[in-house]
Amino acid sequence: MEDKIKAIQEEAIAKIGSVSNLDDLEGVRVDYLGKKGDLTKILRGMGSLEPEMRPVIGGLVNKVKGEINKAISQKESQLKEAAKKERLKMETIDVTLPGNELKVGKKHPLTLVFDEIKDIFLGLGFTIAEGPEIETDYYNFEALNFPDNHPARDMQDTFYITENTLLRTHTSSVQIRTMEGQEPPIRVIAPGRVYRSDDIDATHTPVFHQIEGLMVDKDISFANLKGVLIKLIKELFGDDREVRFRPSYFPFTEPSAEVDVSCAACDGDGCRVCSGTGWLEILGAGMVHPNVLEMSGVDSEEWSGFAFGMGVERIAMLKYGIDDIRLLYNNDLRFLKQF
Ligand code: FA5
């Protein structure tokens, strides 16, 4: 009997030594130490042994069980350690490999210009006003002193949604909404997108951006308007660019002017960007017409004001020497990366 027990021990130890995973090791444990295992069978059959042999055999079986258990625990630790090493090996990071390059985006040149102009005006005490892009005929034209069938409407032909609703042709509609909504003194700029059914060429697109400005206060004169616009242009373009105020006509300002800046692409010599004139028109401006003040509920005897509306694309073109407005919308990374 003792030999048999010893043989079981050797066989078990040999099997434990040869298993290569935890599942097989558990199988060995069940075979030798489980309820139906060989050693348990011997313990169950102790009744048939001579009484004096029972403690001897019982002690031996328990000792062998202890040995097998010990061998199983050791093997279990070895297998777990090996599995951990294997996992670590698979998860090793090669710090010498080049990393994944993260492409950092940049602001679009139009956004850069918007941000710069907003900063300049916020520094002058202006706040930012907003209005809808889908506008009524009243705010886009009528309240700006363009009565129905007024010929000046032709200069701003647009996309109509219904007879009375249209895509706004300029940000000047925000002037009216602002004056209706707040008492003077008023100092606002209104940046936004506008629409016209203009043909596309190097300086025109049917969708473009404007920044409107409106200042209403006591004793505001054309000199204030000139002062603010010259300050803006010098800040944007530096002292080298020439500024020109040209008399013009807008139904909602009187007197009115268009403001040109000497062309940066040709330095004023004349090129495709400036249609050979040496100048690029960037904005319209003037003193707010008394009719417009009155229609918006502002007493024109007490208050006066100036307004201007500038084309943001044209300013970006001048500032960065861009010779075709379409480049701003082509989404060509070779172009956009330069800003
Ligand atoms: C106006 O839109 C007036 N609302 C401006 C104004 C505001 C005058 C307040 C007086 C008081 P105008 O149509 O000239 O004016 O357009 C203003 C600017 O928008 C132009 O100087 C030009 O820079 C730009 N612009 C006009 N049409 C286009 C176009 N199709 N594509 C790109 N820019 C344009």
Residues whose N, C-alpha, C, O or C-beta is under 5 A from the ligand:
A	BS01	FA5	T169 H170 S172 D198 T203 H204 T205 F208 F250 T253 E281 I282 L283 G284 A285 G286 A307 F308 G309 M310 G311 E313 R314
